[in-house]
Amino acid sequence: MLEEVRRTVREKALQINIDGSRHGTFAEIGGGQEVARWFFHVGGAAGTVAKTMSAYDMAVSDAIYGPCARYVSRQRLQAMLDHEWGLLLERLAGKRGDKTRFFVFADTVATRSYTRSEDGRGWLGIRFQTGPRGEPSEILVHARMWDHDNARQQEALGLLGVNLCYGACFLSHDPERLIGSLMDDLTRDRMEVDTIKFSGPAFLGVDNRLMSLQLVHQRLTNAAVFTAEGEVVEPAEVLHQRPVLIERGSFRPVTNVTLDMIDGALAEMRKEPELQDAEPVVLMEMTLRHLLATGSSIDFADYLARVDTLSALGRMVMISNYSRFHNVAMYLRRYTRNLVGMVLGVPTLEKICDEHFYNDLEGGVLEALGRLFRGRVKLYLYPWKNQETGELVTAENFRIGAGYEHLYAHLRENRFIVPIRRFKGEELSVFPGDVLERIQRGDDSWERMVPAPVVPVIKRNGLFGFGGERDRA
């Protein structure tokens, strides 16, 4: 059994080299040949490296791997893995396939250069066998590099690549530990891994939605995104220069109010002339603080229950470690200059405007709101019914804390805060906590409070404690 010790990248590359049973190809585009260099540098690479190559010229790259719309993309990475894997087996499987576990490592990267000043980013992947003649498995990752010079970004790329190779070779039995090891000898101020996807026989039973959660939980990134089908996506693939509407919540469970808020906000957002008929991407976001059961542990079954109900509605999910709205807005602005809409209810707006929530910010609530509305950001406010007084609180009669009345008037007049005018009045008295309680005690009235497609999912899978009260009876 592998010892529970943290190895340096140098030690990892050397261990792969001296293993003797692994042989493969390194194909690297855009960041030098920094990963292959490690295996030559530590010694003993003759038994590990079958071939290294790089195709920097786009025409040459297209001639080898086929044309591609974007060179730093999952599609290009997959083409590289497919091509090199076919060649590797064609040339070596007959000669040494009975005793060798073959692999192909590939990356396609854009680092800082004389002509490119943006942050570095790239796709890295490895296809590998866990035994001779075995069917291959794959790990794909997307990373962003924050160093301010090309040499440092290349160095970080090399470290990440060796960590990925080592993880595939020695940690495929423990994907969560593999994820944590990707940042060995690296820090978050240098590198962020925001996407990971496992596939193949080595990862049977691995749920990539849980792996996305692990990226955030282990702090390799601040947020991860996947589709309703559970497909892990690099955020730019779905958000690049698109208008975005996001609803934050625990979704335990998702209720009719949840959808009414989204529908009402979409109706208002589509009126914005700046959208020019572009349809917003809708994200349902959960933060880690919504997922913590006790202490620092996460109830993974409960997390998947929420995701399953959102998937039944065809909704894309984002997992983040952000508690504040302005941090979410800043994250989304990384990917789009288009309009970002955030739908929320009156109680949430009260929290956003509470100065006690920002004791660590020198500028307090003013600084927080300044960060939130920097760029094209709007809050779409869903009304709330005061259960004690019966008053309907809307954007128009919302009462902000003393001293901030003029600020709120400014935000309203300039449409930074937009009222949702289309809503179902009968839904205003539905609260997720009440729905959850009814599910758990076997009160069938909960079925009228959640979207119809969600009802069979909850019943079939016994989600949120459904069936527990009946079973005890």
Secondary structure by P-SEA (a helix, b strand, c coil): ccccccccaaaaaaaaaacccccbbbbbccccaaaaaaaaaacccccccccccccccaaaaaaacccccccccaaaaaaaaaaaaaaaaaccccccccccccbbbbbbbccccccccccccbbbbbbbbccccccccbbbbbbccccccaaaaaaaaaaaaaaaaaaaacccccaaaaaaacccccccccccccbbbbbccccccccaaaaaaaaaaacccccccccccccccccccccccbbbbbbbcccccccaaaaaaaaaaaaaaaaccccccbbbbbbbccccccccccccccaaaaaaaaaaaaaaabbbbbbcccccaaaaaaaaaaccccbbbbbbcaaaaaaaaccccccccccaaaaaaaaaaccbbbbbbbbbbccccccccccccccccccaaaaaaaaaaaccbbbbcccccccccccaaaaaaaaaaccccccccccccaaaaaaaacccccccccccc
